[in-house]
Amino acid sequence: MSSSLWQKRYAMSWGRPVGGASLPRTADASHEAEAASQALDWRRLYVAKAALERRWRAGQCKVTSLPHNGVSVVQLWRGAAREPGLGSIGSPAAEPQLSWEWEFVSGDSKGFLRVWDGSAFTPTKSLQLHHTQIWWLEVKDDLCVSISADGKVKVTDLEKLEGIRDLEGHEGNAVWGVDFHVEHDVVISGDQRGLFIVHRLSTGEQLFSHSFPWGVIDCRYIASLRRCVVSLPGPDIHVIDLATEEVTKWKGHEGGTIMCLRLHDDLLLSGCEDKTVRIWDVKTGECVRVFETQGTTYDVRLCDDKLVAAVTNRSGESLLRVWHFATGELCCDIPLHQRTNRTYSLTVLPDRVREEEVQELCADDKARQVFPTVVPIHSSSNSLVYI
């Protein structure tokens, strides 16, 4: 990333214009003091960025581990940049450290939804939503939609941590895929029997349903086109046009099952058992890029200029495969788990909050890692790990 873009994004994160290191002068001395305290040292930021890239290339990382069991899924809620400080004098880590204040939301094996202080890695509040494990949750604005094996789709207010409503229709069948859009007032979900439902977010009213012959693996809502993309057992992506209720297919994967679908602007990312990640143009349905993974991809994210895929290879080993997205060049493979601890979920913090951090989660519900994508991480079972 160029220095100018780096500077611009940090300025945006502080809500300040690019081109100055302090806020406009005011007659109020307290405002001047506040402006001085918020002035960013751009040289320090550049040095910190270089240090992160250097550790990435060298395969070095600093790990803080906290025991914690039962977390099955985690998503970012909100965050804000904080000016970095220097490490202690004489310490090997005496270099500028980037710092962020943020909160994330987790679901666990007992059906609890928890809000965490991301800086301290401590839960601040919790609420039991489901009677069984929360398999997935989506967070947008102050709303969370969660799904579970109990067949419930639940909408929760994160600020108050109160349940708003349950979305009915899956009749107790395990719900495997969910997505929602606040402005379009839409929640989509699919279950193990192949029933796909569109609900109105604000009222819970059922707007549309379609029965597929096989269970829904994952689904995403393309707001710009009012279309839904759905993965079933098999290599095709099924596309539902909500305006016409027509169902079509995108073909490209060569076999196996598409395990995950992720949206990034006008691109759809799909990870499959055919050992590839494919990038699709959502407007045309054309496959525009292919990345070789050497294993089954259980999740994939595009973070700044990095494409990150959670992969389990034929030997049962889990790793993160990272590419430079623009060039397709493979950056590195980051080993995570041996055999039993399959990695299946990644959560990327948005560019404006934290370009280098990714949250990684294990399918055995016993570990979660948060790490900069420019620094390799190694898993630690039964613990929360922050790099």
Secondary structure as UniProt FT lines:
FT   HELIX           3..13
FT   TURN            14..15
FT   TURN            18..19
FT   HELIX           29..38
FT   HELIX           42..58
FT   STRAND          64..67
FT   STRAND          71..85
FT   TURN            89..90
FT   TURN            92..93
FT   STRAND          97..108
FT   TURN            109..110
FT   STRAND          112..117
FT   TURN            118..121
FT   STRAND          122..128
FT   STRAND          134..140
FT   TURN            141..142
FT   STRAND          143..148
FT   TURN            149..150
FT   STRAND          153..157
FT   TURN            158..161
FT   STRAND          162..167
FT   TURN            171..172
FT   STRAND          175..181
FT   TURN            182..185
FT   STRAND          186..191
FT   TURN            192..193
FT   STRAND          195..200
FT   TURN            201..203
FT   STRAND          206..211
FT   STRAND          218..222
FT   TURN            223..226
FT   STRAND          227..231
FT   STRAND          237..241
FT   TURN            242..245
FT   STRAND          246..250
FT   STRAND          258..264
FT   TURN            265..266
FT   STRAND          267..272
FT   TURN            273..274
FT   STRAND          276..281
FT   TURN            282..285
FT   STRAND          286..292
FT   STRAND          296..303
FT   TURN            304..305
FT   STRAND          306..312
FT   TURN            314..315
FT   STRAND          318..324
FT   TURN            325..327
FT   STRAND          330..337
FT   TURN            339..340
FT   STRAND          343..348
FT   TURN            351..353
FT   TURN            355..356
FT   STRAND          357..362
FT   TURN            363..364
FT   STRAND          367..372
FT   TURN            373..374
FT   TURN            381..382
FT   STRAND          383..386
//
